[in-house]
Amino acid sequence: MTSGVLDEAIKKAAIAWISVGDGPAYALWCMPAESSLLVVSGPGEQFAPGLAESQRATVRLRGDHGGLIVATDAAVTRLTPGSDEWNELAPALAAKRLNAPGSADELVARWAETNCAVVRVTPVAESAVGAPELPTEAGAEPPRETPARVETRRPFRLHRVRKR
């Protein structure tokens, strides 16, 4: 696979399916930065179990048609608050964050205070798998168990509905 496809997929990425180890893949909001992706997770942010503590992850990126075009292994690096990399990238990530409470500076300060993880996910180009080698099966799984899922009652009907 050419690295051009991987570079273009990274540049256009707004969401990536990221999995850590043998865990399930989560759809995570991300921001492209050079040849990597920035992801924020933690209290008040998106749920990405194990990503902040991991050093490796698997990333799947979609194309313009909405389907999978690239799957690759990636190196995960957590940015440290106060470092040069944090001071450069965290404000840019905060500015792109939709529906954020407060300004970008307030958001960056909250991330540092609440120990949110801002990680850089850098794909390994040699492990990238492109269109011809991608799996042909859908990869869909049944919904995971969650306390948020509630059984609903059948809708009330005033009159009897006849079956045809």
C-alpha distance (Angstrom), angle and dihedral (degrees) to the residues before:
residue distance angle dihedral
M1 . . .
T2 3.79 . .
S3 3.77 119.8 .
G4 3.82 87.6 -134.2
V5 3.81 91.1 73.0
L6 3.81 90.2 49.2
D7 3.82 92.2 47.6
E8 3.81 92.4 49.7
A9 3.81 92.1 46.9
I10 3.82 89.6 52.2
K11 3.81 93.1 47.7
K12 3.81 92.2 52.1
A13 3.81 96.7 40.1
A14 3.78 117.9 122.2
I15 3.79 93.6 155.2
A16 3.79 130.9 25.8
W17 3.79 132.1 -173.4
I18 3.81 103.9 -127.2
S19 3.80 126.5 -177.5
V20 3.79 129.5 -177.9
G21 3.79 117.9 -146.6
D22 3.79 112.3 -40.9
G23 3.81 91.9 -25.2
P24 3.77 125.0 117.5
A25 3.79 121.1 -82.9
Y26 3.80 116.3 -106.2
A27 3.79 124.9 -155.5
L28 3.81 102.3 -123.1
W29 3.77 129.9 -174.4
C30 3.79 109.2 -122.6
M31 3.78 142.3 172.5
P32 3.80 124.3 -138.9
A33 3.80 114.9 -121.2
E34 3.81 116.8 179.1
S35 3.83 104.2 -53.7
S36 3.80 96.3 -20.9
L37 3.80 141.8 63.0
L38 3.80 128.1 -114.5
V39 3.81 118.0 -143.6
V40 3.81 128.7 -178.0
S41 3.81 122.7 -157.7
G42 3.77 138.3 161.3
P43 3.81 139.2 75.6
G44 3.80 109.8 3.4
E45 3.80 91.5 4.9
Q46 3.80 135.8 80.7
F47 3.79 122.9 -50.8
A48 3.82 113.5 -110.1
P49 3.81 107.9 157.6
G50 3.80 114.2 -152.7
L51 3.80 96.3 -1.9
A52 3.82 96.4 109.9
E53 3.81 92.7 50.8
S54 3.80 96.7 41.4
Q55 3.78 128.0 91.7
R56 3.83 95.8 -162.3
A57 3.79 133.9 40.5
T58 3.78 140.0 166.1
V59 3.81 116.9 -117.2
R60 3.79 127.5 -162.8
L61 3.80 119.3 -169.5
R62 3.78 129.4 -167.4
G63 3.77 130.2 -139.5
D64 3.79 133.8 -133.7
H65 3.81 90.6 -79.5
G66 3.82 90.9 56.9
G67 3.79 95.4 -112.0
L68 3.79 130.1 116.0
I69 3.81 113.0 -83.7
V70 3.83 104.4 160.1
A71 3.80 135.4 30.3
T72 3.80 119.0 -179.0
D73 3.77 144.9 156.7
A74 3.78 115.0 -110.4
A75 3.78 140.8 -163.4
V76 3.82 114.4 -123.6
T77 3.81 121.2 -148.4
R78 3.80 123.1 179.9
L79 3.80 114.9 -141.6
T80 3.79 115.3 -130.6
P81 3.82 116.7 -134.2
G82 3.79 110.6 -110.4
S83 3.81 95.7 23.2
D84 3.80 121.0 122.9
E85 3.80 90.9 -109.5
W86 3.85 91.0 50.8
N87 3.81 92.2 48.2
E88 3.80 90.5 51.6
L89 3.81 102.6 40.0
A90 3.83 107.2 28.9
P91 3.84 94.8 63.7
A92 3.82 90.3 48.8
L93 3.81 90.1 49.9
A94 3.82 91.4 47.3
A95 3.81 91.0 50.6
K96 3.83 90.1 55.6
R97 3.82 93.4 47.5
L98 3.81 109.8 110.4
N99 3.81 121.5 -136.7
A100 3.79 92.5 7.9
P101 3.80 116.1 168.1
G102 3.81 107.9 -120.2
S103 3.77 131.2 -9.2
A104 3.80 127.0 -37.5
D105 3.83 91.3 -102.3
E106 3.81 91.3 52.3
L107 3.80 90.2 48.6
V108 3.81 92.7 51.2
A109 3.82 89.8 49.0
R110 3.82 90.2 50.4
W111 3.80 91.3 50.2
A112 3.80 90.1 53.5
E113 3.84 93.9 45.4
T114 3.81 97.1 46.3
N115 3.82 94.1 43.4
C116 3.80 94.5 -116.1
A117 3.78 112.7 173.1
V118 3.78 119.2 -120.2
V119 3.79 105.5 -171.8
R120 3.78 134.1 -176.5
V121 3.80 112.5 -139.9
T122 3.80 109.9 -161.2
P123 3.82 115.5 -171.5
V124 3.79 118.2 -135.4
A125 3.81 103.6 -127.7
E126 3.82 94.0 -155.1
S127 3.82 91.6 60.6
A128 3.81 95.7 47.8
V129 3.79 116.1 123.2
G130 3.79 118.0 -157.8
A131 3.80 137.3 -163.4
P132 3.82 103.2 -64.2
E133 3.82 94.4 48.7
L134 3.82 97.8 41.0
P135 3.81 117.1 112.4
T136 3.79 114.5 -94.2
E137 3.81 96.7 -147.3
A138 3.79 118.2 93.6
G139 3.80 96.7 -118.3
A140 3.81 90.4 -145.1
E141 3.78 116.6 154.4
P142 3.79 132.4 -168.2
P143 3.81 114.7 -93.0
R144 3.80 115.2 -81.4
E145 3.79 119.5 -113.7
T146 3.78 112.2 -95.6
P147 3.80 135.8 164.4
A148 3.81 87.9 -128.5
R149 3.78 92.2 70.3
V150 3.80 111.6 90.8
E151 3.76 127.9 -174.8
T152 3.80 110.7 -118.5
R153 3.76 128.5 -147.4
R154 3.73 121.7 -115.4
P155 3.80 112.1 -96.1
F156 3.79 118.4 -91.4
R157 3.79 114.7 -109.5
L158 3.76 120.8 -161.7
H159 3.79 95.9 -161.9
R160 3.72 131.1 34.5
V161 3.80 114.1 -94.7
R162 3.75 115.5 -142.4
K163 3.76 120.5 -138.4
R164 3.77 115.4 -132.2
